[in-house]
Structure formats: C-alpha cells, structure tokens
C-alpha cells in the first residue's frame, strides 16, 4: 500500500488545511463518501487522506487497556483490506490526486476528530441515525459534525437517480453568525461552477404594510448582505428564497435537486455544544444530497446560527 501513514498531523499538510480527509468502513455509505471526497479533491487539486478504524471484541475490558493489546491478525488483515480497496478506488477515480491512507486502532470517528484540526474538510457517509442513539452513545455523523474543528460533509445516497441541478443551497438569516456558512457555500459553488440559493425561513411579522411588501423588503435586505460576497464571485448566479416554513423542512425540500446543502451547528460549548441544532439534525436525517455542516469551531468557516435552535 503506497503512501501509508501512521497518524501524524504534519502528514496532512499541517497549517495550510488543504487536505480532504475521508472516513471509510467498507460499507456502501463509506464507498459513497470516498467517491464524493475523491471527486472534490480532484476538483480543487487537493490531497486526499483516507482513514479507517478497527476494533475487536474484548468484553469487560476498558478501551484504554484494550488498545494496548495485540489485535487479532485476521481482524487487522480485514481492516487493511478495506483500506487498500478504498485507496485503489480513490486512485482510479482521481489519478491526479495525492492519496494517503491511515489505519487506526479504535473508532474512525475519534481519528477524524483528531485530524480535523489539520484538514480542509472531513467527509463521511450517512448512516441510519436515531436521535436517542446519537444522544446516549455520542457517536455517528451528527456527533462528529458537532465536535469537529473543520466543516464536515455527510454524503447521502440519492434515491432519485436523476442528475442534480448544478446548485448549492445554504441556510442563512443574513446575520453575522451565518457569514461563515455563506462563505463556504460561495466557495463550493465557485469550485463546481454552480449557482447559489440562499434559503431564509421567515415568518412575516405583524405589520400595517401588505405582506408582499414586507417580504420584498426582507429579500432585499438579505440580497444586500450577500452582495459583497457575490462581488468576489461574479460568475455565480445568486437566488434568495424566503420560505414561511420550518427551516429544516425547507432545506430538506431544496435538497431534492441540489448538489450540496450547507448548514451550521449551534454548539457553543458545554452540553449544547455536544449536539447539533434541530435544523441541522433534520437536514442530516432527511436530505437527499450531501450536507456540509460548518461547526462553531471550524476556523474561518466557524458558524453558530441564531435560527438553528
């Protein structure tokens, strides 16, 4: 296996945050994540780092002690085969991309969280996620997205085999807190030659003015906020949608024909920092396209939205 590496933050381009890191597990979900990550790495000519974690049953033994034991040779060989298959597939899909791999003892999610500090983004496949399981086990894509210090992409399998529109969708309310997610969405749209749809879930306030007039004022306000960013990307067609609807439901509906949905997480530390906001959770569970979660500690793409409650 070429370019194999043990965990070393310098190995994933420490400091310039250009590597795309993808977690694989040999499942169809992991395969879809790998394919998306390889395509994204090729688009931006960025390195791709593939991570796979493996564990073995040691009933009643604390993880700290279990990690000191020698793994079963067959389990390790199987894990290495998963990683080799992923590497081979990635090189076939993106022959122009530098591909490195890493096998870790323990959970893939733990390794991904460690490497998030030195990655441009983390990519994982979607899984069957149950809210109570996520809450009490602290595992899965939603928890990874809530904790990671870089954007996390959760790749969903499309049920509709038609090609999606060349469109990136971002949830925003026009506030400063939404700015990093909007930045991420603009950059993604620019890389892919896509249009950008900014969705703002909004309930018309009580007013003496007609609802249509108030809605137009709100739309123009949001367009004004986006205007400065749009000047950096004049090639991107920008659309603003005001929806009088649950924001999670509105974004999920938009995902049916989008390339990517971008949302924020509300975590600010402490208990609420362990969990995504309800909007992000809804989109992660129900979206029909990849979802980018730009968390509260994601460097230049830091986000904690006011409307994601």
PyMOL commands that set and color helices and strands:
alter all, ss='L'
color gray80, all
select helices_A, chain A and resi 9-12+28-44+63-66+73-93+108-118+131-137+141-147+176-192+211-232+247-257+272-274+278-286+299-301
alter helices_A, ss='H'
color red, helices_A
select strands_A, chain A and resi 20-23+48-54+99-105+121-125+151-155+167-171+195-201+238-243+260-264+290-294
alter strands_A, ss='S'
color yellow, strands_A
deselect
rebuild
show_as cartoon
